[in-house]
Amino acid sequence: MKRVLRVLVTAAAVLAVGSVPAVASAGGGAAPGRAGLQRELDGVAAASAVGALVEVRGEGGVWRGTSGVAVLGTSRAVPTDGLFRVGSITKTFVATVVLQLVGEGRLRLDDTVERWLPGVVPNGQNITLRQLLNHTSGLYDYVNTIPFPPSPEFFADRWRTWTATEQVQRALAHPPTSDTPGKTYAYSNTGYLLLGQVISKVTGRSYGQEIKRRIIEPLQLRGTVVAGTAVRIPGPHPHGYLPTERSATPPLIDYTEMNPSLMGAGGEMISTTRDLNRFFAALLGGRLLPQYLLDEMKTPGTSTKKYGLGLAWKDTTCGVRVYGNDGDALAYNAWSFSTADGRRQVTIALTPNFRGDPDAGVNAFLDKAICG
């Protein structure tokens, strides 16, 4: 999932009157050369979050910081090694597995959906795996068929187990966003649900099992899990919250525990700042894919979007390009970006308070962390 609650956040920001109270820092002092990062993080948290945590890697070493609180209404510090839901960063893991299967000769990027999932998708003979990966398939996003906060219907489904099959069917009840696959970028979680099914069809194991054996275990990502239907976050973590009404200062409900099958292969994973930095360093450093497939991953599907095969990029104000992804997981937001050589990395996670859009503040933090 990605930016599924942006409309709600934007509405709250428009309604907001006056300043947002400052959030006290819960992190330790910055490492040499990183003196301003804690202030930047505090600013992000004060504007848009209950709590925040970050890991920055660069020439000055590793700096981990936190801000805000782990539990609303308390002074409990956000754990620097805390786990959080990573949302659409899951897609980069799924895409990596698909590309590994391509490298093994078991898939081709231009294989059609129909070849691997016959009869599942109308026009599937004209939609390729590449188009699912880069969001040019034209398939309607199933997320748009689901009620979201503050809808009571959404909260009633908190513990429901969703299947990829029913979510895909919900999406296919709507016309495609484009009549010509491959022509237009339109973000679609539906494509990644289908990719999860393709992985299972090819390997005989679930995409979660493949992510675990191909990425999590070899890289020793000890705080990373593919959640499945497990409702709890298995380790120290900040609590996440959702609004129960549309307003400038909406009341929040603790939504830390929920059934993540709602997000599936498009966003169900849990990780840490350390693990995400380690993953992207390995990916961009060629430990997970050969160079020709990493080049494919960095190739945009259209000229209008900086998004390749499950991998996005940003150009910082100092002219340094960073690669990675960001994700919304309802009560958690996360961003993880690295330079191409992996020498400078930033992963930041927030538990949003829905009083403002955090993107501008996070982008400024990324700039400072990468550019100095």
C-alpha positions as CSV (number, residue, x, y, z in Angstrom):
1,M,0.0,0.0,0.0
2,K,1.2,3.5,-0.7
3,R,-0.2,6.8,0.5
4,V,-3.7,5.2,1.1
5,L,-4.5,7.8,3.7
6,R,-3.1,10.9,2.0
7,V,-6.5,12.3,1.3
8,L,-7.4,12.1,5.0
9,V,-4.1,13.6,6.0
10,T,-4.4,16.4,3.5
11,A,-7.9,17.2,4.7
12,A,-6.7,17.4,8.3
13,A,-3.8,19.7,7.3
14,V,-6.2,22.1,5.5
15,L,-8.4,22.2,8.6
16,A,-5.6,22.7,11.0
17,V,-5.4,26.0,12.8
18,G,-2.4,27.2,14.8
19,S,0.9,25.4,15.4
20,V,1.5,21.8,16.4
21,P,3.0,21.3,19.8
22,A,6.6,20.4,19.9
23,V,7.6,16.7,20.5
24,A,10.4,16.0,22.9
25,S,13.3,14.1,21.6
26,A,13.7,10.5,22.9
27,G,16.9,9.7,21.0
28,G,20.5,10.0,22.0
29,G,23.0,12.7,20.8
30,A,24.0,12.7,17.1
31,A,27.3,11.3,16.0
32,P,30.0,13.7,14.9
33,G,29.0,15.4,11.6
34,R,25.3,14.6,12.3
35,A,24.6,17.3,14.8
36,G,21.5,18.7,13.0
37,L,19.8,15.4,12.3
38,Q,18.2,15.1,15.7
39,R,16.7,18.6,15.3
40,E,15.4,17.7,11.9
41,L,13.9,14.5,13.2
42,D,12.3,16.3,16.1
43,G,10.8,18.7,13.5
44,V,9.3,15.9,11.5
45,A,7.8,14.3,14.6
46,A,6.4,17.6,15.9
47,A,4.6,18.3,12.6
48,S,3.2,14.9,11.8
49,A,4.0,12.0,14.1
50,V,3.4,10.4,17.4
51,G,6.8,8.8,17.2
52,A,9.7,8.4,14.8
53,L,12.9,6.4,14.5
54,V,15.7,6.5,12.0
55,E,19.1,5.0,11.1
56,V,21.5,6.9,9.0
57,R,24.7,5.3,7.6
58,G,27.5,7.4,6.0
59,E,31.0,8.6,6.3
60,G,30.4,9.6,9.9
61,G,29.4,6.0,10.8
62,V,26.0,4.9,11.9
63,W,23.6,7.2,13.7
64,R,20.3,6.0,15.2
65,G,17.8,8.5,16.6
66,T,14.3,8.6,17.8
67,S,11.7,11.3,18.6
68,G,8.3,11.6,20.1
69,V,6.8,8.7,22.1
70,A,6.2,5.0,21.6
71,V,2.8,5.1,23.2
72,L,0.4,8.0,23.0
73,G,-0.3,9.6,26.3
74,T,2.9,8.3,27.9
75,S,6.6,9.4,28.0
76,R,7.8,6.0,26.8
77,A,10.7,6.4,24.4
78,V,10.5,5.0,20.9
79,P,12.9,2.1,20.8
80,T,15.9,2.7,18.5
81,D,15.8,-0.9,17.4
82,G,12.0,-0.9,17.1
83,L,10.1,-3.0,14.6
84,F,7.4,-1.4,12.3
85,R,5.2,-2.2,9.4
86,V,7.0,-1.2,6.2
87,G,4.0,-1.1,3.8
88,S,5.0,-0.9,0.1
89,I,8.7,-1.5,0.8
90,T,7.4,-5.1,0.8
91,K,7.2,-4.6,-3.0
92,T,10.9,-4.3,-3.4
93,F,11.4,-7.7,-1.6
94,V,8.8,-9.3,-3.9
95,A,10.3,-7.7,-7.0
96,T,13.8,-9.0,-6.0
97,V,12.5,-12.6,-5.7
98,V,10.8,-12.3,-9.1
99,L,14.0,-11.0,-10.7
100,Q,16.0,-13.8,-9.0
101,L,13.7,-16.3,-10.7
102,V,14.3,-14.4,-14.0
103,G,18.0,-14.8,-13.4
104,E,17.5,-18.5,-12.8
105,G,15.7,-18.9,-16.1
106,R,12.4,-19.8,-14.4
107,L,10.6,-16.6,-15.4
108,R,11.0,-14.0,-18.1
109,L,10.0,-10.3,-17.5
110,D,7.9,-10.4,-20.7
111,D,6.0,-13.5,-19.7
112,T,2.3,-12.8,-19.7
113,V,0.1,-13.1,-16.7
114,E,-2.0,-15.5,-18.7
115,R,0.9,-17.9,-19.0
116,W,1.3,-18.3,-15.3
117,L,-2.2,-17.6,-14.0
118,P,-4.4,-18.7,-16.9
119,G,-8.0,-17.4,-16.8
120,V,-7.4,-15.1,-13.8
121,V,-7.1,-11.7,-15.5
122,P,-9.1,-10.5,-18.5
123,N,-6.6,-9.4,-21.1
124,G,-4.0,-11.3,-19.2
125,Q,-2.4,-12.4,-22.5
126,N,-1.4,-8.7,-23.1
127,I,-0.2,-7.9,-19.6
128,T,3.4,-8.9,-18.7
129,L,5.2,-9.4,-15.4
130,R,7.3,-6.4,-16.2
131,Q,4.1,-4.3,-16.3
132,L,2.9,-5.7,-13.0
133,L,6.3,-4.8,-11.4
134,N,6.4,-1.2,-12.8
135,H,2.7,-0.3,-12.3
136,T,1.9,0.0,-16.0
137,S,-0.5,-3.0,-16.2
138,G,-3.6,-0.8,-16.1
139,L,-5.2,-3.1,-13.5
140,Y,-7.5,-1.3,-11.0
141,D,-6.1,-1.0,-7.5
142,Y,-8.1,-3.2,-5.1
143,V,-7.2,-0.8,-2.3
144,N,-9.7,1.6,-3.8
145,T,-12.5,-1.0,-3.2
146,I,-11.9,-1.1,0.5
147,P,-13.4,1.3,3.0
148,F,-10.7,3.2,5.0
149,P,-10.5,5.2,8.2
150,P,-12.5,6.7,9.7
151,S,-15.1,4.5,8.2
152,P,-16.7,2.1,10.8
153,E,-16.8,-0.6,8.1
154,F,-13.0,-0.4,8.0
155,F,-12.6,-0.9,11.7
156,A,-15.1,-3.8,11.7
157,D,-12.7,-5.7,9.4
158,R,-9.7,-5.3,11.6
159,W,-9.2,-9.0,12.3
160,R,-10.5,-10.3,8.9
161,T,-8.3,-12.6,6.9
162,W,-8.2,-11.5,3.2
163,T,-7.0,-13.7,0.4
164,A,-5.2,-12.4,-2.7
165,T,-7.9,-14.1,-4.8
166,E,-10.8,-12.2,-3.4
167,Q,-8.8,-8.9,-3.5
168,V,-7.9,-9.4,-7.2
169,Q,-11.6,-10.2,-7.9
170,R,-12.6,-7.0,-6.2
171,A,-10.2,-5.1,-8.5
172,L,-11.3,-6.9,-11.6
173,A,-14.9,-5.9,-11.0
174,H,-13.7,-2.4,-12.1
175,P,-12.6,-1.4,-15.6
176,P,-8.8,-1.0,-16.2
177,T,-7.2,2.4,-15.7
178,S,-5.6,2.1,-19.1
179,D,-6.8,0.3,-22.3
180,T,-3.2,-0.3,-23.3
181,P,-0.9,-2.1,-20.8
182,G,2.6,-0.7,-20.6
183,K,1.7,2.8,-21.7
184,T,0.6,4.6,-18.5
185,Y,1.9,4.5,-14.9
186,A,-0.9,3.9,-12.4
187,Y,0.0,2.6,-9.0
188,S,-1.7,-0.8,-8.4
189,N,-1.3,-3.1,-5.4
190,T,-3.3,-5.6,-7.4
191,G,-0.3,-6.3,-9.6
192,Y,1.8,-7.3,-6.6
193,L,-0.8,-9.7,-5.3
194,L,-0.6,-11.4,-8.7
195,L,3.2,-11.4,-8.6
196,G,2.9,-13.2,-5.2
197,Q,0.7,-15.8,-6.8
198,V,3.2,-16.2,-9.7
199,I,6.1,-16.8,-7.3
200,S,4.0,-19.5,-5.6
201,K,3.1,-21.1,-9.0
202,V,6.8,-21.2,-10.1
203,T,8.4,-22.3,-6.9
204,G,5.7,-24.3,-5.1
205,R,6.2,-22.1,-2.0
206,S,4.5,-18.9,-0.9
207,Y,6.2,-15.6,-1.7
208,G,6.7,-15.2,2.0
209,Q,8.7,-18.4,2.2
210,E,10.7,-17.4,-0.8
211,I,11.5,-14.0,0.7
212,K,12.6,-15.6,3.9
213,R,14.9,-18.2,2.3
214,R,16.3,-16.0,-0.4
215,I,16.7,-12.6,1.4
216,I,15.9,-12.6,5.1
217,E,18.0,-15.6,6.1
218,P,21.0,-15.0,3.9
219,L,21.3,-11.4,5.0
220,Q,20.5,-12.2,8.6
221,L,17.7,-9.7,8.8
222,R,16.7,-10.7,12.4
223,G,14.0,-8.1,12.8
224,T,12.3,-8.8,9.4
225,V,9.2,-11.0,8.9
226,V,6.6,-11.6,6.3
227,A,3.6,-11.2,8.7
228,G,1.0,-13.3,6.9
229,T,-2.1,-13.2,9.3
230,A,-0.1,-12.7,12.5
231,V,-1.7,-9.6,14.2
232,R,1.2,-8.7,16.5
233,I,4.5,-7.1,15.8
234,P,7.0,-9.6,17.2
235,G,9.5,-7.4,19.1
236,P,9.9,-3.9,20.6
237,H,8.0,-1.4,18.6
238,P,6.2,2.0,18.7
239,H,2.4,1.8,18.7
240,G,0.6,2.9,15.6
241,Y,-2.7,4.9,15.5
242,L,-5.5,5.7,13.1
243,P,-8.1,8.5,13.2
244,T,-11.7,7.9,14.0
245,E,-13.0,11.0,12.4
246,R,-12.0,13.7,9.9
247,S,-10.8,16.8,11.7
248,A,-7.8,19.0,12.2
249,T,-6.9,17.1,15.4
250,P,-8.6,13.8,15.0
251,P,-9.0,11.4,17.9
252,L,-6.7,8.4,17.4
253,I,-7.3,4.7,18.1
254,D,-4.4,2.3,18.7
255,Y,-4.2,0.2,15.6
256,T,-0.9,-1.6,16.3
257,E,-2.4,-5.0,16.1
258,M,-4.3,-5.9,12.9
259,N,-4.6,-8.6,10.4
260,P,-1.9,-7.7,7.7
261,S,-3.4,-10.0,5.1
262,L,-5.3,-6.8,4.0
263,M,-2.0,-5.7,2.5
264,G,-0.6,-9.0,1.4
265,A,2.3,-9.1,-1.1
266,G,1.9,-5.4,-1.6
267,G,2.7,-4.3,1.9
268,E,2.5,-6.9,4.8
269,M,6.1,-7.0,5.9
270,I,7.6,-5.9,9.2
271,S,11.2,-4.8,9.6
272,T,13.7,-2.4,11.3
273,T,15.7,0.6,10.2
274,R,18.9,-1.6,10.5
275,D,17.5,-4.4,8.4
276,L,16.1,-2.2,5.7
277,N,19.5,-0.4,5.3
278,R,21.2,-3.8,5.2
279,F,18.7,-5.1,2.5
280,F,19.1,-2.1,0.2
281,A,22.9,-2.1,0.6
282,A,22.9,-5.8,-0.4
283,L,20.5,-5.2,-3.3
284,L,22.3,-2.1,-4.8
285,G,25.7,-3.7,-4.1
286,G,24.9,-6.7,-6.3
287,R,24.6,-9.4,-3.6
288,L,21.0,-10.3,-4.5
289,L,20.9,-9.7,-8.3
290,P,23.4,-9.7,-11.2
291,Q,24.1,-6.3,-12.7
292,Y,21.9,-6.7,-15.7
293,L,18.8,-7.4,-13.6
294,L,19.7,-4.6,-11.2
295,D,19.8,-2.3,-14.3
296,E,16.3,-3.6,-15.3
297,M,15.1,-2.8,-11.8
298,K,16.3,0.8,-12.2
299,T,14.6,1.2,-15.6
300,P,11.4,3.2,-15.4
301,G,8.3,1.9,-17.1
302,T,7.4,5.4,-18.3
303,S,9.2,8.7,-18.7
304,T,6.9,10.4,-16.2
305,K,7.7,8.4,-13.1
306,K,10.9,7.6,-11.2
307,Y,9.8,4.0,-10.6
308,G,11.3,0.9,-12.1
309,L,10.7,-2.8,-11.1
310,G,9.7,-2.4,-7.5
311,L,12.4,0.2,-7.0
312,A,12.0,4.0,-6.8
313,W,14.5,6.8,-6.8
314,K,14.9,10.4,-5.7
315,D,17.3,13.2,-6.8
316,T,18.5,15.1,-3.7
317,T,19.2,18.8,-3.7
318,C,22.9,18.2,-3.9
319,G,22.5,16.2,-7.1
320,V,23.0,12.7,-5.5
321,R,20.5,10.1,-6.7
322,V,19.2,7.7,-4.1
323,Y,17.3,4.4,-4.6
324,G,14.8,2.7,-2.4
325,N,11.1,2.8,-1.7
326,D,8.6,4.1,0.7
327,G,5.5,2.6,2.2
328,D,2.3,3.3,4.1
329,A,0.9,0.5,6.3
330,L,-2.1,2.3,7.7
331,A,-0.7,3.2,11.2
332,Y,3.0,3.3,10.0
333,N,4.9,5.1,7.4
334,A,8.4,4.2,6.3
335,W,11.1,5.4,3.8
336,S,14.4,3.7,3.0
337,F,16.8,5.1,0.4
338,S,20.5,4.5,-0.4
339,T,23.1,5.9,-2.8
340,A,23.9,3.6,-5.7
341,D,27.2,2.5,-3.9
342,G,25.4,2.0,-0.6
343,R,27.7,4.3,1.3
344,R,25.0,6.7,2.4
345,Q,21.7,5.3,3.6
346,V,18.7,6.6,5.4
347,T,15.7,4.6,6.8
348,I,13.1,6.5,8.7
349,A,9.8,5.3,10.1
350,L,6.9,7.3,11.6
351,T,3.7,6.5,13.5
352,P,1.6,9.4,11.9
353,N,-0.7,11.6,13.9
354,F,-2.7,12.6,10.8
355,R,-2.4,16.3,11.5
356,G,-0.2,16.9,8.5
357,D,1.5,15.2,5.5
358,P,5.0,14.1,6.6
359,D,6.5,13.9,3.1
360,A,8.0,17.4,2.9
361,G,9.7,17.0,6.3
362,V,10.9,13.5,5.5
363,N,12.3,14.7,2.2
364,A,14.2,17.5,3.9
365,F,15.6,15.0,6.5
366,L,16.7,12.7,3.6
367,D,18.4,15.6,1.9
368,K,20.3,16.6,5.1
369,A,21.3,13.0,5.8
370,I,22.6,12.4,2.3
371,C,23.9,15.8,1.4
372,G,25.2,16.9,4.9
